[in-house]
């Protein structure tokens, strides 16, 4: 099982990034996918989630209207489009896969830094 995040980097406030999480080793289309983030000295927090089919999504209030989660089951990939980035969005972003039995897989994370 592998979840590999990419797309992180340094961006100025107000800028955009799109994170990707490529999955392998399990039936991606059967798993709910989520993005979490963890800033230095803070607990990991849920940013956004998407159902296995992509029909249901949710985002945290702190990013609502700025971040969008989507998935492509044909490519075994989940995305996080991040617009209007703020310094407080700086964190390591992780993707997580959750199966119907509660089994979970995590990626290794990708750093997002929002700074001028």
Residue frames as qw, qx, qy, qz and C-alpha x, y, z in Angstrom:
[[0.000, 0.889, 0.458, 0.000, 0.00, 0.00, 0.00],
 [0.429, -0.092, 0.020, 0.899, 1.30, 3.42, -0.92],
 [0.099, 0.930, 0.355, -0.004, -0.03, 6.94, -0.76],
 [0.562, -0.065, 0.107, 0.818, 2.33, 9.48, -2.27],
 [0.070, 0.915, 0.297, -0.263, 1.56, 13.17, -1.93],
 [0.511, 0.071, 0.255, 0.818, 3.02, 15.79, -4.23],
 [0.100, 0.750, 0.411, 0.509, 2.49, 19.39, -5.23],
 [0.447, -0.822, -0.212, 0.283, 3.56, 21.14, -2.07],
 [0.576, 0.323, 0.022, 0.750, 6.00, 24.02, -1.97],
 [0.210, -0.419, -0.250, 0.847, 6.50, 27.68, -1.17],
 [0.125, 0.631, 0.562, 0.521, 3.81, 30.10, -2.31],
 [0.043, 0.150, -0.192, 0.969, 3.03, 33.73, -1.57],
 [0.225, 0.404, 0.666, -0.586, -0.11, 34.72, 0.32],
 [0.516, 0.547, 0.055, -0.657, -3.06, 34.77, -2.04],
 [0.261, 0.424, -0.765, -0.408, -1.50, 32.16, -4.28],
 [0.908, 0.034, 0.038, -0.416, -2.67, 28.67, -5.23],
 [0.034, -0.404, 0.911, 0.076, -1.38, 25.14, -5.12],
 [0.878, 0.001, -0.177, -0.445, -2.84, 21.80, -6.12],
 [0.337, -0.431, 0.824, -0.146, -1.85, 18.80, -4.08],
 [0.786, 0.157, -0.472, -0.367, -2.08, 15.28, -5.45],
 [0.519, -0.375, 0.729, -0.241, -2.10, 11.96, -3.65],
 [0.639, 0.305, -0.608, -0.359, -1.43, 8.92, -5.81],
 [0.720, -0.301, 0.512, -0.360, -2.59, 5.61, -4.37],
 [0.618, 0.329, -0.682, -0.211, -1.51, 2.05, -5.08],
 [0.187, 0.179, -0.918, 0.301, -1.77, -1.37, -3.53],
 [0.205, 0.334, 0.786, -0.479, -5.45, -1.25, -2.60],
 [0.165, 0.576, 0.707, 0.375, -8.85, -0.76, -4.24],
 [0.135, -0.027, -0.105, 0.985, -8.80, 3.03, -4.31],
 [0.331, -0.290, -0.407, -0.800, -12.40, 3.39, -5.51],
 [0.610, -0.466, -0.636, -0.079, -13.67, 1.64, -2.38],
 [0.516, -0.316, -0.412, 0.681, -12.02, 4.02, 0.06],
 [0.076, -0.976, -0.202, -0.023, -13.02, 7.37, 1.43],
 [0.636, 0.231, -0.110, 0.728, -10.14, 9.82, 1.03],
 [0.292, -0.929, -0.205, 0.099, -9.22, 12.73, 3.24],
 [0.466, 0.540, -0.244, 0.657, -6.65, 15.47, 3.50],
 [0.589, -0.743, -0.225, 0.226, -5.21, 16.40, 6.88],
 [0.397, 0.702, -0.246, 0.537, -2.62, 18.95, 7.86],
 [0.713, -0.578, -0.237, 0.318, -0.30, 19.47, 10.77],
 [0.187, 0.878, -0.180, 0.402, 1.39, 22.74, 11.58],
 [0.472, 0.261, -0.626, 0.563, 4.44, 22.91, 13.88],
 [0.017, -0.072, 0.631, -0.773, 3.40, 22.49, 17.49],
 [0.611, 0.051, 0.112, -0.782, -0.20, 21.74, 16.59],
 [0.602, 0.066, 0.784, -0.133, -2.30, 18.62, 16.31],
 [0.075, 0.054, 0.777, 0.623, -3.13, 17.09, 12.98],
 [0.403, 0.404, 0.406, -0.714, -6.46, 18.40, 11.72],
 [0.489, 0.431, 0.730, 0.204, -8.93, 17.34, 9.06],
 [0.005, 0.326, -0.242, -0.914, -8.98, 19.67, 6.06],
 [0.621, 0.272, -0.217, -0.702, -11.32, 17.91, 3.62],
 [0.447, -0.052, 0.892, -0.040, -12.86, 14.56, 2.84],
 [0.542, 0.293, -0.394, -0.682, -14.48, 12.87, -0.15],
 [0.846, -0.015, 0.433, -0.310, -16.56, 9.73, -0.42],
 [0.598, -0.140, 0.718, 0.329, -15.44, 6.72, -2.42],
 [0.499, 0.577, 0.583, 0.279, -17.50, 7.72, -5.43],
 [0.270, 0.069, 0.104, 0.955, -16.74, 11.42, -5.13],
 [0.169, -0.632, -0.589, -0.474, -20.40, 12.23, -4.65],
 [0.469, -0.852, -0.228, -0.042, -20.00, 13.67, -1.16],
 [0.535, 0.343, -0.294, 0.714, -17.38, 16.11, 0.02],
 [0.425, -0.873, -0.234, 0.042, -16.76, 18.14, 3.13],
 [0.496, 0.462, -0.254, 0.689, -14.22, 20.78, 4.04],
 [0.424, -0.424, -0.495, 0.630, -13.21, 22.38, 7.31],
 [0.021, 0.935, 0.339, -0.100, -14.69, 25.76, 8.11],
 [0.371, -0.715, 0.223, 0.549, -11.21, 27.28, 8.12],
 [0.246, -0.227, 0.659, 0.674, -10.75, 26.52, 4.41],
 [0.392, 0.593, 0.701, -0.056, -14.32, 26.63, 3.15],
 [0.342, 0.912, 0.146, -0.176, -14.62, 28.61, -0.06],
 [0.034, 0.831, -0.514, -0.212, -10.86, 28.36, -0.68],
 [0.161, -0.335, 0.920, 0.121, -10.04, 24.63, -0.83],
 [0.826, 0.199, -0.083, -0.520, -11.69, 21.96, -2.97],
 [0.431, -0.288, 0.854, 0.044, -11.21, 18.22, -2.77],
 [0.780, 0.392, -0.162, -0.460, -11.73, 15.96, -5.77],
 [0.575, -0.296, 0.755, 0.112, -10.75, 12.50, -6.96],
 [0.614, 0.454, -0.461, -0.452, -10.17, 10.57, -10.14],
 [0.823, -0.219, 0.494, -0.175, -10.82, 6.90, -9.53],
 [0.869, 0.491, -0.015, 0.065, -9.49, 6.01, -12.97],
 [0.432, 0.682, -0.418, 0.417, -6.14, 7.48, -11.95],
 [0.750, -0.387, -0.453, 0.287, -6.25, 6.36, -8.30],
 [0.356, 0.151, -0.186, 0.903, -5.58, 9.95, -7.28],
 [0.200, -0.843, -0.485, 0.124, -7.15, 12.46, -4.93],
 [0.364, 0.446, 0.028, 0.817, -6.54, 16.19, -5.22],
 [0.256, -0.755, -0.414, 0.440, -6.71, 19.24, -3.02],
 [0.324, 0.606, 0.204, 0.697, -7.02, 22.52, -4.86],
 [0.411, -0.628, -0.353, 0.559, -5.96, 25.33, -2.54],
 [0.257, 0.665, 0.237, 0.660, -6.70, 28.93, -3.50],
 [0.223, -0.831, 0.034, -0.508, -6.29, 32.23, -1.67],
 [0.787, -0.146, -0.474, 0.366, -3.65, 30.69, 0.54],
 [0.310, -0.892, 0.100, -0.313, -2.86, 32.31, 3.87],
 [0.166, 0.578, -0.718, 0.351, 0.21, 32.06, 6.11],
 [0.571, -0.261, 0.601, -0.494, -1.88, 30.06, 8.58],
 [0.933, 0.248, -0.051, -0.256, -2.30, 27.36, 5.92],
 [0.307, 0.627, -0.705, 0.124, 1.39, 26.55, 6.33],
 [0.771, -0.283, 0.491, -0.290, 1.64, 22.90, 7.38],
 [0.030, -0.216, 0.934, 0.282, 2.54, 19.43, 6.28],
 [0.720, 0.153, -0.011, -0.676, -0.40, 18.04, 4.34],
 [0.215, -0.159, 0.964, 0.006, -1.21, 14.33, 4.48],
 [0.661, -0.003, -0.383, -0.645, -3.68, 12.20, 2.62],
 [0.345, -0.140, 0.856, -0.359, -5.49, 9.33, 4.28],
 [0.527, -0.033, -0.671, -0.520, -7.49, 6.42, 2.93],
 [0.422, -0.118, 0.681, -0.587, -10.24, 4.91, 5.08],
 [0.267, -0.050, -0.891, -0.363, -11.88, 1.59, 4.22],
 [0.605, -0.409, -0.317, -0.605, -15.40, 0.47, 5.10],
 [0.806, -0.340, -0.460, 0.154, -14.00, -1.64, 7.95],
 [0.389, -0.920, 0.038, 0.037, -12.17, 1.33, 9.42],
 [0.798, -0.131, 0.186, 0.558, -8.75, 0.38, 8.15],
 [0.113, 0.978, -0.019, -0.173, -6.60, 3.40, 7.37],
 [0.767, 0.125, 0.135, 0.614, -3.53, 4.24, 5.33],
 [0.109, -0.929, -0.012, 0.352, -1.51, 7.46, 5.50],
 [0.658, 0.650, -0.072, 0.373, 0.85, 9.15, 3.10],
 [0.681, -0.140, -0.235, 0.679, 4.19, 10.60, 4.11],
 [0.109, -0.864, -0.263, 0.414, 3.08, 14.21, 3.74],
 [0.508, 0.463, 0.209, 0.696, 4.04, 17.19, 1.63],
 [0.295, -0.463, -0.282, 0.787, 5.13, 20.57, 2.99],
 [0.168, 0.778, 0.398, 0.457, 3.12, 23.68, 2.12],
 [0.389, -0.413, -0.229, 0.791, 4.63, 27.01, 3.13],
 [0.161, 0.839, 0.398, 0.335, 2.75, 30.26, 2.59],
 [0.464, -0.650, -0.054, 0.599, 5.04, 33.22, 3.01],
 [0.398, 0.915, 0.032, 0.061, 6.08, 36.42, 1.30]]
